[in-house]
Amino acid sequence: MASRPQLLATATDPPDGAPTQRSRFAAGLITGASDADPSGIGTYAQAGAQFGMAMLWPMGLTYPLMVAVQSICARVARVTGRGLAANLARVLPRWLLWPLLLAFFLTNAVTIGADLMIMGEAATLLLPGRAEAWAVGMGAVSVALQVAVPYSRYVRYLKWLTLSVLAYVAAAFTVNVPWDEVLRRTLVPQVQFSREYAQMLVAVLGTTICPYLFFWQSAQEVEEQRAAPDERPIRAAPQQARRQFSRSALDTGVGMAISNGIGWFIVLTTALTLHASGIRDIDTAAQAAQALQPLAGPGAFALFAAGIIGTGLLAIPVLAGSAAYALAEGLGWRRGLERRFRAARGFYLVMLLAVALGVAMTLLQVNPMRALVLTSIISGVVSVPLLVALMWTARSKQLLGGFTVGRGLQALGWFTTALLAVAAVSLAL
């Protein structure tokens, strides 16, 4: 039974059993690596297969936008000591906040389901067994680790899983790469004026800048701050501002570079193999791995398939965890991966429900690509008001005091918001 001090604690109290040392360099790194989830890999693979190297340049465009948005999320969380949903609850009316959070939860659950199905298919390419069984097993293991293992230890495993994204870098070097042309196509946009090309641009943008990344990074900034006994929210300890902002900027820059770099390598590999061989239509990341085998050899095939599984195991905790943080923060519940189940029951039940819905999709054999089209539309629509609220929060002196976001980040943040608004309208048409 919880002790009286635990029962009286608020959602912002330090978590139970906090470690004495904070896990450094994790929030942005894990956030960025998890962006290359199996459904995202499928989108990048389709982009490379359908349009070849003409889809390389968007990966460079989205990098500064991702860095700006994630840096704002990290800064607001570090200054206030609260996650994104907890801060949004202070600037948004309930009638607007709760539909956004519920839509966000459902989007994450469907994405989890699509990722699990793709992971199951990838597992059968390398190992015996049924895709559904592999998907259910990997989903169960992932959520069990989140519930049973404290964040301070679990984050070490997540850090190691970020190495799985290197499979896509290695896969690119199994084929002959014309580096001069690749560099030119990356730096000089070659736009094709067609509806299909515009739709793929929107899909790449929506895959790269996702709402779950906003919630996860802000929540992990709070987790890491609470886990360090010598750190406090910057509003309470302004002398820590320079060190924390520098750490966060480096962490976020590296994490988003990993995200965009992996997407770039996937587009490159599929452009030089599938597109060059006339294969223009890929439904899933697992199909991309299969198609690579006769073109790039068994090495590229195995690396691509193994990378799908590794990045999926990294993404599922982030998708489920970000959904749980969002709803728990909005409701003022105790939350945190460092807490035991009984101390944050509602938080963990939301996480379990998100994965359970994803597993149900797998068992019902819902078409993953159709599900992802729907979630892309919902995610695009949800992203815009979330970013508007985030940008409003980032300039609020009432919440941030003297640590409001500078003009440069504000400009990039608003530009990203406008770009996603255009993308959301395009997806809905």
Secondary structure, 3 states (H helix, E strand, C coil): CCCHHHHHCCCCCCCCCCCCCCCCCCHHHHHHHHCCCHHHHHHHHHHHHHHHHHHCHHHHHHHHHHHHHHHHHHHHHHHHCCCHHHHHCCCCCHHHHHHHHHHHHHHHHHHHHHHHHHHHHHHHHHCCCCHHHHHHHHHHHHHHHHHHCCHHHHHHHHHHHHHHHHHHHHHHCCCCCCHHHHHHHHHCCCCCCCHHHHHHHHHHHHHHCCHHHHHHHHHHHHHHHHHCCCCCCCCCCHHHHHHHHHHHHHHHHHHHHHHHHHHHHHHHHHHHHHHCCCCCCCCCHHHHHHHHHHHHCHHHHHHHHHHHHHHHHHHHHHHHHHHHHHHHHHHCCCCCCCCCHHHCHHHHHHHHHHHHHHHHHHHCCCCHHHHHHHHHHHHHHHHHHHHHHHHHHHCCHHHHCCCCCCHHHHHHHHHHHHHHHHHHHHHHC
